[in-house]
Amino acid sequence: DLLRVAAGAGFEVLVTADRNLQFQQNLSLAQLGIILLVAPSNALEDLRPLVPNLLAAIPKSRPGQLLRVEL
């Protein structure tokens, strides 16, 4: 429901650290791009170094596609 509601609300990209999302959902049907942040934890100090790569990935994101962002 989250992916459908987010797309319906006009969101184009979902950023998540949930590594299981790709196994729980059929992402190819999603109407927004999904960016997966891969870090040791979801603590700010672990995610902050990913921000430059995240910003570069956002324009490359396409609906139904999962992009992994890691160091």
N, CA, C and O atoms as a DFTB+ gen file, in Angstrom:
284 C
 N C O
     1  1       0.809      -1.195       0.000
     2  2       0.000       0.000       0.000
     3  2       0.862       1.274       0.000
     4  3       0.508       2.267      -0.635
     5  1       1.993       1.235       0.717
     6  2       2.851       2.418       0.804
     7  2       3.318       2.866      -0.572
     8  3       3.270       4.057      -0.879
     9  1       3.764       1.948      -1.397
    10  2       4.255       2.311      -2.734
    11  2       3.135       2.915      -3.581
    12  3       3.345       3.906      -4.281
    13  1       1.953       2.317      -3.515
    14  2       0.814       2.803      -4.301
    15  2       0.382       4.187      -3.834
    16  3       0.150       5.075      -4.655
    17  1       0.272       4.377      -2.518
    18  2      -0.155       5.667      -1.974
    19  2       0.886       6.746      -2.268
    20  3       0.535       7.871      -2.622
    21  1       2.161       6.404      -2.122
    22  2       3.219       7.383      -2.402
    23  2       3.182       7.822      -3.865
    24  3       3.284       9.013      -4.160
    25  1       3.040       6.881      -4.763
    26  2       2.963       7.225      -6.189
    27  2       1.715       8.061      -6.476
    28  3       1.774       9.021      -7.245
    29  1       0.602       7.705      -5.868
    30  2      -0.639       8.458      -6.053
    31  2      -0.564       9.873      -5.514
    32  3      -1.269      10.764      -5.988
    33  1       0.293      10.079      -4.521
    34  2       0.461      11.413      -3.927
    35  2       1.476      12.251      -4.703
    36  3       1.751      13.393      -4.335
    37  1       2.029      11.689      -5.771
    38  2       2.945      12.459      -6.609
    39  2       4.421      12.231      -6.337
    40  3       5.270      12.856      -6.973
    41  1       4.741      11.344      -5.403
    42  2       6.145      11.039      -5.161
    43  2       6.713      10.285      -6.357
    44  3       6.027       9.462      -6.963
    45  1       7.958      10.565      -6.692
    46  2       8.610       9.893      -7.813
    47  2       9.633       8.869      -7.357
    48  3       9.958       7.944      -8.101
    49  1      10.150       9.026      -6.129
    50  2      11.202       8.139      -5.617
    51  2      10.937       7.832      -4.147
    52  3      10.569       8.718      -3.376
    53  1      11.126       6.574      -3.768
    54  2      11.086       6.159      -2.375
    55  2      12.510       5.797      -1.976
    56  3      13.148       4.970      -2.628
    57  1      13.008       6.410      -0.915
    58  2      14.330       6.099      -0.380
    59  2      14.122       5.262       0.870
    60  3      13.376       5.656       1.767
    61  1      14.778       4.107       0.935
    62  2      14.594       3.194       2.053
    63  2      15.907       2.525       2.422
    64  3      16.834       2.458       1.614
    65  1      15.975       2.037       3.637
    66  2      17.097       1.215       4.085
    67  2      16.617      -0.226       4.317
    68  3      17.368      -1.053       4.834
    69  1      15.386      -0.521       3.941
    70  2      14.787      -1.843       4.128
    71  2      15.280      -2.793       3.044
    72  3      14.788      -2.774       1.916
    73  1      16.246      -3.615       3.394
    74  2      16.832      -4.544       2.411
    75  2      15.875      -5.664       2.011
    76  3      16.102      -6.341       1.008
    77  1      14.815      -5.866       2.778
    78  2      13.859      -6.926       2.462
    79  2      12.747      -6.468       1.533
    80  3      11.994      -7.300       1.027
    81  1      12.624      -5.181       1.297
    82  2      11.540      -4.657       0.474
    83  2      11.493      -5.331      -0.893
    84  3      10.416      -5.654      -1.395
    85  1      12.648      -5.539      -1.486
    86  2      12.687      -6.134      -2.826
    87  2      12.196      -7.577      -2.845
    88  3      11.814      -8.085      -3.899
    89  1      12.202      -8.244      -1.688
    90  2      11.719      -9.622      -1.600
    91  2      10.264      -9.689      -1.149
    92  3       9.611     -10.720      -1.310
    93  1       9.751      -8.592      -0.584
    94  2       8.391      -8.557      -0.068
    95  2       7.399      -7.963      -1.068
    96  3       6.194      -8.190      -0.959
    97  1       7.899      -7.212      -2.029
    98  2       7.038      -6.508      -2.988
    99  2       7.491      -6.801      -4.417
   100  3       8.665      -7.081      -4.658
   101  1       6.575      -6.737      -5.339
   102  2       6.928      -6.822      -6.749
   103  2       7.242      -5.400      -7.205
   104  3       6.356      -4.669      -7.648
   105  1       8.495      -5.023      -7.094
   106  2       8.890      -3.646      -7.371
   107  2       8.754      -3.272      -8.842
   108  3       8.649      -2.088      -9.165
   109  1       8.754      -4.239      -9.725
   110  2       8.613      -3.921     -11.147
   111  2       7.259      -3.288     -11.449
   112  3       7.103      -2.625     -12.475
   113  1       6.283      -3.483     -10.574
   114  2       4.958      -2.884     -10.763
   115  2       4.837      -1.503     -10.123
   116  3       3.840      -0.810     -10.327
   117  1       5.834      -1.107      -9.359
   118  2       5.784       0.177      -8.659
   119  2       5.793       1.328      -9.658
   120  3       6.469       1.265     -10.685
   121  1       5.051       2.361      -9.353
   122  2       4.967       3.522     -10.232
   123  2       5.924       4.621      -9.796
   124  3       5.771       5.782     -10.178
   125  1       6.907       4.245      -8.997
   126  2       7.948       5.176      -8.592
   127  2       9.253       4.406      -8.496
   128  3       9.256       3.178      -8.421
   129  1      10.355       5.129      -8.499
   130  2      11.658       4.511      -8.342
   131  2      11.925       4.230      -6.875
   132  3      11.408       4.917      -5.993
   133  1      12.730       3.220      -6.624
   134  2      13.083       2.860      -5.260
   135  2      14.597       2.903      -5.146
   136  3      15.309       2.296      -5.947
   137  1      15.085       3.627      -4.142
   138  2      16.517       3.694      -3.889
   139  2      16.774       3.051      -2.537
   140  3      16.207       3.462      -1.524
   141  1      17.628       2.045      -2.529
   142  2      17.969       1.308      -1.323
   143  2      19.312       1.799      -0.799
   144  3      20.328       1.705      -1.487
   145  1      19.310       2.319       0.416
   146  2      20.537       2.749       1.068
   147  2      21.145       1.542       1.786
   148  3      20.510       0.947       2.656
   149  1      22.364       1.190       1.420
   150  2      23.038       0.038       2.011
   151  2      24.138       0.550       2.933
   152  3      25.154       1.079       2.481
   153  1      23.915       0.380       4.234
   154  2      24.851       0.851       5.254
   155  2      24.834      -0.154       6.399
   156  3      23.934      -0.991       6.478
   157  1      25.819      -0.077       7.284
   158  2      25.847      -1.011       8.416
   159  2      24.603      -0.922       9.308
   160  3      24.197      -1.921       9.903
   161  1      23.999       0.262       9.405
   162  2      22.771       0.439      10.181
   163  2      22.012       1.623       9.596
   164  3      22.473       2.258       8.647
   165  1      20.850       1.913      10.166
   166  2      20.100       3.081       9.701
   167  2      20.354       4.291      10.600
   168  3      19.582       5.251      10.583
   169  1      21.422       4.248      11.375
   170  2      21.813       5.389      12.193
   171  2      22.339       6.505      11.294
   172  3      22.977       6.240      10.275
   173  1      22.072       7.738      11.672
   174  2      22.460       8.880      10.859
   175  2      23.938       8.873      10.502
   176  3      24.300       9.193       9.369
   177  1      24.792       8.515      11.445
   178  2      26.236       8.525      11.162
   179  2      26.632       7.485      10.119
   180  3      27.657       7.646       9.456
   181  1      25.843       6.419       9.958
   182  2      26.102       5.433       8.909
   183  2      25.493       5.845       7.569
   184  3      26.021       5.488       6.516
   185  1      24.395       6.588       7.598
   186  2      23.718       6.990       6.361
   187  2      24.301       8.262       5.753
   188  3      24.302       8.417       4.531
   189  1      24.789       9.159       6.575
   190  2      25.284      10.454       6.092
   191  2      26.323      10.317       4.969
   192  3      26.245      11.077       4.004
   193  1      27.286       9.393       5.041
   194  2      28.259       9.276       3.944
   195  2      27.642       8.867       2.599
   196  3      28.271       9.032       1.554
   197  1      26.421       8.339       2.624
   198  2      25.761       7.907       1.384
   199  2      25.073       9.054       0.641
   200  3      24.675       8.889      -0.512
   201  1      24.930      10.205       1.286
   202  2      24.152      11.302       0.714
   203  2      24.653      11.731      -0.673
   204  3      23.824      11.895      -1.568
   205  1      25.958      11.922      -0.903
   206  2      26.370      12.309      -2.262
   207  2      25.958      11.281      -3.323
   208  3      25.499      11.655      -4.402
   209  1      26.121       9.994      -3.019
   210  2      25.718       8.958      -3.983
   211  2      24.200       8.894      -4.130
   212  3      23.696       8.602      -5.214
   213  1      23.470       9.163      -3.050
   214  2      22.013       9.217      -3.119
   215  2      21.563      10.344      -4.031
   216  3      20.701      10.147      -4.887
   217  1      22.134      11.510      -3.855
   218  2      21.757      12.657      -4.701
   219  2      22.057      12.390      -6.172
   220  3      21.317      12.838      -7.048
   221  1      23.126      11.670      -6.443
   222  2      23.453      11.322      -7.839
   223  2      22.496      10.270      -8.389
   224  3      22.240      10.241      -9.593
   225  1      21.964       9.406      -7.528
   226  2      21.084       8.327      -7.971
   227  2      19.664       8.796      -8.249
   228  3      18.982       8.209      -9.089
   229  1      19.202       9.838      -7.566
   230  2      17.804      10.270      -7.710
   231  2      17.435      10.557      -9.161
   232  3      16.401      10.066      -9.615
   233  1      18.229      11.332      -9.919
   234  2      17.826      11.584     -11.319
   235  2      17.895      10.346     -12.215
   236  3      17.293      10.332     -13.289
   237  1      18.611       9.323     -11.796
   238  2      18.734       8.092     -12.586
   239  2      17.608       7.102     -12.294
   240  3      17.435       6.122     -13.019
   241  1      16.853       7.356     -11.247
   242  2      15.800       6.450     -10.809
   243  2      14.659       6.399     -11.820
   244  3      14.284       7.415     -12.403
   245  1      14.119       5.209     -12.016
   246  2      13.002       5.003     -12.940
   247  2      11.916       4.191     -12.242
   248  3      12.226       3.358     -11.390
   249  1      10.657       4.415     -12.584
   250  2       9.571       3.638     -11.979
   251  2       9.799       2.130     -12.126
   252  3      10.169       1.640     -13.193
   253  1       9.568       1.415     -11.027
   254  2       9.706      -0.033     -11.036
   255  2      11.130      -0.530     -10.934
   256  3      11.374      -1.735     -11.012
   257  1      12.069       0.372     -10.763
   258  2      13.484       0.002     -10.725
   259  2      14.050       0.243      -9.326
   260  3      13.753       1.260      -8.700
   261  1      14.857      -0.684      -8.843
   262  2      15.548      -0.548      -7.572
   263  2      16.994      -0.174      -7.838
   264  3      17.691      -0.865      -8.580
   265  1      17.439       0.900      -7.243
   266  2      18.849       1.290      -7.309
   267  2      19.443       1.150      -5.913
   268  3      18.850       1.593      -4.929
   269  1      20.600       0.540      -5.836
   270  2      21.324       0.399      -4.569
   271  2      22.335       1.522      -4.455
   272  3      23.076       1.794      -5.400
   273  1      22.368       2.178      -3.298
   274  2      23.334       3.223      -3.020
   275  2      24.178       2.750      -1.843
   276  3      23.667       2.507      -0.750
   277  1      25.461       2.624      -2.085
   278  2      26.389       2.209      -1.051
   279  2      27.724       2.894      -1.277
   280  3      27.928       3.552      -2.298
   281  1      28.623       2.739      -0.334
   282  2      29.948       3.342      -0.491
   283  2      30.828       2.503      -1.377
   284  3      31.981       2.862      -1.618
